[in-house]
């Protein structure tokens, strides 16, 4: 699922970023800015930030094995 159409960030990108950031530093503070920096992108309009935050938290709570699994589904799609 495309989460940010301005920079073409997908839910898979967010899941992989959360997994990589947690693997590199288990105590890292995850923020949308941290995710964007990890992906080498910058937010444009900002309308995606609430969704990125929800996905980031959901993937972080699932743990590394779930965030790295394929295919990636948005954890909020089931809501």
N, C-alpha and C positions, 0 to 999 in steps of 0.2 A: 504494500500500500504506500502511495506517495504521501508523505507527511508535510513536506515543504515543497511547493511547486516552484517557488522562486529559485531555490538552489538544488532542486531535485534530490532531496533527502528522503529515503524510504524508511519504513519501520525496520527493515532488515539492517540498514545502516546504523540505526540507533541501537538495536540489539547488539550488533557487533562492536560498536563503540563502547557500550556499557561493559560488555564482557572484556574487551581489551584494556579498558581503563581500570577495571577491578583487578584484573590479572597483574597489571603493572604495579598497582598500588591499592591494596585492599581498603585503605582508609581515605582514599581520594573523595573529596566532596563533589558529587555530581551536580552539575547545573546545565541548563541548555547551552550556556556559553562554553562550558567544558566539552560538551558533545560537538558543538560547531567547530571549536578549535581542533579537536582530535580529527575531525573530518576535513580540516583545511578549508572551511567555508565560513561565511559571515551571514547573519540574518539580514534579510532585506526589509520586508514589511513588518515582520514580527507576529503576524496573525497565527503562525504555527506554534509559537512558543508554549501556549497552554497544552497543546496536544503532545509536543515533544516532552514536556515535563511529565505528563501522565504516563507516556510510554516508557520514559527513562526510569521512573519509579517502579512501574510494573515489571519491567525486565530486570531491574536490580533486585526486586523482591523474589523473582522466580529463581534466581541463582545462575551461576555461570553455565551449567549444563543445559538449561532451558534456553538461555539467551543465545547460545551458540548453535542450537539445533536448527535444522532446515526442514521444511519451509517455515518461514517466519510469518506468524499471524499476529495481528495486533491483539494484545490482551484485553483491550477495551472493546473489541468487536463483539465479544460474547455478551456484553452488557445490554 
